[in-house]
């Protein structure tokens, strides 16, 4: 191994540890990179709890106590949303895709749980196109409402 490769790997590992984010999951091909959720593109077809631009920003979810049990319930609620397919789910990460009914556009929904705080970071984005007509924001707000009604997350 050359020294520049070792330096790069050590730098990425240090950044992961400092950020407190779960390990990168490059095989997902969705919104995860070395610094948690990928940022939204400069298009109005994405929302994220980590976005700084107002058009993309959305509030985090705060999972209530008994995190592991409630996290499994969150997975069930996501799976029950019409036209959802869970691509990956583990103890801190959920990746679901959605296909629109008519044109079969594909969207990603990702949730990342920070077990130390109970905060769920979210990213919902269209895989293609420029504008999603607010579908992803609406999907996340619909999910928020369902999780609140089941008592799984706190009110903001």
N, C-alpha and C positions, 0 to 999 in steps of 0.2 A: 504494500500500500504506500502510495506516495504521500508526502507531507501535506500537500494542498488538499488532498482528499480527506485525510484525517482531520485537518483544520475545519473543513466544511462540515463534516459529520459532527464534530464536537460542537461547533457553533449552532447547528440545528438542534442538537440535543439540549444544549444550554437554553436556547430560546423556548423550547417546549417546556422545560422545567420552570423557567421564570414565568412564562405565561399562565401556568396552571391549567392548560388545556389538555384534553385527552390526547393520546398519541395520534399522529397523522394516520389516515386510512387511505392511502393513495389508490388502493384497488377499487374503491367506491366510484371513482370518476365523477363525483358530484361536487359538493361544496366544501369538502375538507381539504385543507392544505396544512403546512407546518405551523400555522398560527391559528388554528381552529377552523371556523367556517370561512369559506372563501368570501371575498367581498362581492357585492353586487356589481354587475356591469353598469356602464353609464346608459342604461335603458330603463324605462319605467315598467319592467316586467319581473321585478324582484323585490322582496322585502327581507330584512334581516335585523335581528336584535343588535348586531355588531356594526350596523351601518351608521355613518355620520351624517349623510345627506338626509334631509327631511323626507324626501319622496320615497326613500328606501327603509327608513327606520321604523321599527315596531317594538313594543315593549316586551321584555322577557316575561316568562312564566315563573312563578315561585311555587314549586311543588311542596305540598304539605308533608308533615311528619310521616314516618314509615316509608321512606323513599323507595326502597326496593319493591315493596308491594304496590305503591302508587305508580311507580314507573311502569310496571307490568300493565296496570290499568290504562295508562297513557297509550301504550302500544296497542291495546285492544280498541281504544277509541279511534286511534288513527286508522287501524285496519278496518273499522266499520264505516269509514267515510266512503261514500259511493265512488267507484272507479279507482280505488286505492290498491296498490300492491306494495306490500312491505318487501323491500329489497334486502335490508339488513336491519337487525335489531339485536342489541346486546345490553349490558348493564348500564351503559352511559350514552348510547347512540341509537337513533332510529333514522333510517332513510327509507322514504316511501316515494313512489312515483304515481302520478295521476295521468290518465289519458282523457282528454275532452271527448264528450259524447259524439259530436258530429265530425269534426275535422281531425280527431285523434292526436291533437297537440299533446306533448308530454311535458309535465312539470315535475320538479323535485321538491320534496319537503324533507327537511332535516331538522332533527332535534338533538341537542347535546346537553346532557345532564352533568352539572358540577355537583358531585355527591357531598362535597364539604359545605356547600351553601344552599343546595336545593334549587338553584337557579337553572332554568332550561333556556338555553340559547337556541334561536330558531333561524332558519333560512328557507325561504320558499321562492322558487324561481322557475321561469319558463326556460326550457332547453333551447328554444329557437324563437325567432320573431323579435319584434321591437317592443310592442305594447301588449299587455295581457288583459286589458280592460278591467284591471283591479282584481282579477280572479285570485291571485296568490294572496294578496292582503285579505280578501274576503275569506279565503280558506283558513288562514291563520286565526282570524277573528272568530270564525265559526268554531274552530277547534278550542279557542280560549273559552268561549261560551259553554261548550259541551263539558270541558274539564271543570269549569267553575260550578256548573249545575250538578256534577257528580261529586263535588267537594274535594277534588284532587289538587286544585291550585287555589292560592289566595287571591283575593281581589287586589288589583294594583294599588 
